[in-house]
C-alpha cells in the first residue's frame, strides 16, 4: 500500500489556472488525493503500532487485511480509501495521534474500513471495529445497528463472508441489500441519465464537522427534494456547462447534509474530505447547479494546493467580498478561484434566461474575483507557480470584464457589493 508521488503536467495546471480543466485535469487531481489518503492511512497504522495503543494489534491486523484485499482487487481498496469520510477519519486521527490526544478507539476504525473493502470485493475476512452508540460504521456502505445497543465492548468482531454477509454483535446481515433490521445503508440520489449518482452520507461520524452536520438521517421528504433538485441541475450542467458536469462527475462522489439558513442554502467543501460537498437542502435545480460550479472549484484548488505550493506563509488578513470576516491570503485564493467558477457559470447561464439575476451574478462576481486577484498579486506572498496561477485567473476575469451586461444588472451588482462592503467595515472596524 505504498503511496506514489504526483505532479501536475504544466498544460493541465495551466488549464486549471484559467478556471477550467475538464475531465483530464479531474483525473489527475483525484489520483493525487487518493494517494494522499493512502499516505494518511499508512501514517495512522504506523503511529498506532509505534505508540503501543490499546488496540494496536487490531489496527495492525486490519492493515494486513486491507493490503491482502488490495492484491486481489486494487480498484476496490482505491475506491474505499478515496471515500471522503475515510479521509476525514485519517486526517483527524493522525493529527490526534501526533498530539497525543487520540481516542484509543479511533485508529481501530481501520478494521471497519477493511471490512467495507472486503464486502465490496467479495472477500472473506475477520477484523475488529469500534462501537459508537451501539453502531458500527462501514465507510461508503452504511451502518450496522447492533442487537444489544445498551452495552457492549469497545471493539466488536466483524466477520465478512464472500457473499457480502456480515456478522457483528449478534447481527447477521447481507450488506448489499437495502434497509433491514440492523442495517442502515447509505442512500443515493441519481441524475435522470444515471451518469451522476452520489452517495448521501448522513451516517458516518467522520463525514463532516459536528458543528454544522445535521443530527440523524436526512428525512425521506428532504431526500426526495434533493432528488428532485438534482435532475434539473444535472440536465442544466450537461446541456449548458459540460466542463463543470465532467469535473463534478469525476470528482464528487458524496453529498453530505448540513444545517441550512432560513432562506437559500449553505454549501461547503473541505480539503480533508476531497470528493464531498456538504450542503443543505437546495431550493431548486438552478441553485444546486450553481452550487456544483462553486464547490467543485474549491475541490480542484484544494487538490492543486496539495501538489503545488502557491503561497508562502502569511499572517495578514484582508477584505473578501463573499465573507463577513477578514480572511488570510489562503482564504482569498480559495474564494477567488471559487468565484471564478461561479462567474463562468452565470456568464453562460444568462444566455438561456430572460431575468436579470444571471446578469447580476455574473457582473458582481467577475468584479469581485478580479479585485481579489489584484490583492493576491500585490501581496508579495505568492510563490513563482502561485504568481503564474493567479495571473492566469486574472487574465480570464479581465476578458470577462469587457463583456457587456445590461445597465440595470451592473447597477444592482454594484449596490449589492457596496452594501456588503459597508456592512463588513461596520462589523470589523476600519476600512476594507
KAVENGI-V122147 format. One record per residue. SS is DSSP state (h for helix, s for strand, l for the rest). Layout:
ss=SS
ss=SS
This chain:
ss=l
ss=l
ss=l
ss=l
ss=l
ss=l
ss=l
ss=l
ss=l
ss=h
ss=h
ss=h
ss=h
ss=h
ss=h
ss=h
ss=h
ss=l
ss=l
ss=l
ss=l
ss=h
ss=h
ss=h
ss=h
ss=h
ss=h
ss=h
ss=h
ss=h
ss=h
ss=h
ss=h
ss=h
ss=h
ss=h
ss=h
ss=h
ss=h
ss=h
ss=h
ss=h
ss=h
ss=h
ss=h
ss=h
ss=h
ss=h
ss=h
ss=h
ss=l
ss=l
ss=l
ss=l
ss=l
ss=h
ss=h
ss=h
ss=h
ss=h
ss=h
ss=h
ss=h
ss=h
ss=h
ss=h
ss=h
ss=h
ss=h
ss=h
ss=h
ss=h
ss=l
ss=h
ss=h
ss=h
ss=h
ss=h
ss=h
ss=h
ss=h
ss=l
ss=l
ss=h
ss=h
ss=h
ss=h
ss=h
ss=h
ss=h
ss=h
ss=h
ss=h
ss=h
ss=h
ss=h
ss=h
ss=h
ss=l
ss=l
ss=l
ss=l
ss=l
ss=l
ss=l
ss=h
ss=h
ss=h
ss=h
ss=h
ss=h
ss=h
ss=h
ss=h
ss=h
ss=h
ss=h
ss=h
ss=h
ss=h
ss=h
ss=l
ss=l
ss=l
ss=s
ss=s
ss=s
ss=s
ss=s
ss=s
ss=l
ss=s
ss=l
ss=l
ss=s
ss=s
ss=s
ss=s
ss=l
ss=l
ss=l
ss=s
ss=s
ss=s
ss=s
ss=l
ss=l
ss=l
ss=l
ss=l
ss=l
ss=l
ss=l
ss=l
ss=s
ss=s
ss=s
ss=s
ss=s
ss=s
ss=l
ss=l
ss=l
ss=l
ss=s
ss=s
ss=s
ss=s
ss=l
ss=l
ss=s
ss=s
ss=s
ss=s
ss=l
ss=l
ss=l
ss=l
ss=l
ss=s
ss=l
ss=l
ss=s
ss=s
ss=s
ss=l
ss=s
ss=s
ss=l
ss=l
ss=l
ss=l
ss=l
ss=l
ss=l
ss=l
ss=l
ss=l
ss=s
ss=s
ss=l
ss=l
ss=l
ss=l
ss=l
ss=l
ss=l
ss=l
ss=l
ss=l
ss=l
ss=l
ss=s
ss=l
ss=l
ss=l
ss=l
ss=l
ss=l
ss=h
ss=h
ss=h
ss=h
ss=h
ss=h
ss=h
ss=h
ss=h
ss=h
ss=h
ss=h
ss=h
ss=h
ss=h
ss=h
ss=h
ss=h
ss=h
ss=h
ss=h
ss=l
ss=h
ss=h
ss=h
ss=h
ss=h
ss=h
ss=h
ss=h
ss=h
ss=h
ss=l
ss=l
ss=s
ss=s
ss=s
ss=s
ss=s
ss=l
ss=l
ss=l
ss=l
ss=l
ss=l
ss=l
ss=l
ss=s
ss=s
ss=l
ss=l
ss=h
ss=h
ss=h
ss=l
ss=l
ss=s
ss=s
ss=s
ss=s
ss=l
ss=l
ss=l
ss=l
ss=l
ss=h
ss=h
ss=h
ss=h
ss=h
ss=h
ss=h
ss=h
ss=h
ss=h
ss=h
ss=h
ss=h
ss=h
ss=h
ss=h
ss=h
ss=h
ss=h
ss=h
ss=h
ss=h
ss=h
ss=l
ss=l
ss=l
ss=s
ss=l
ss=l
ss=l
ss=l
ss=l
ss=l
ss=s
ss=l
ss=l
ss=l
ss=l
ss=l
ss=l
ss=l
ss=l
ss=s
ss=l
ss=h
ss=h
ss=h
ss=h
ss=h
ss=h
ss=h
ss=h
ss=h
ss=h
ss=h
ss=h
ss=h
ss=h
ss=h
ss=h
ss=h
ss=h
ss=h
ss=h
ss=h
ss=h
ss=h
ss=h
ss=l
ss=l
ss=l
ss=l
ss=h
ss=h
ss=h
ss=h
ss=h
ss=h
ss=h
ss=h
ss=h
ss=h
ss=h
ss=h
ss=h
ss=h
ss=h
ss=h
ss=h
ss=h
ss=h
ss=h
ss=h
ss=h
ss=l
ss=l
ss=l
ss=s
ss=l
ss=h
ss=h
ss=h
ss=h
ss=h
ss=h
ss=h
ss=h
ss=h
ss=h
ss=h
ss=h
ss=h
ss=h
ss=h
ss=h
ss=h
ss=h
ss=l
ss=l
ss=l
ss=l
ss=l
ss=h
ss=h
ss=h
ss=h
ss=h
ss=h
ss=h
ss=h
ss=h
ss=h
ss=h
ss=h
ss=h
ss=h
ss=h
ss=h
ss=h
ss=h
ss=h
ss=h
ss=h
ss=h
ss=l
ss=l
ss=l
ss=l
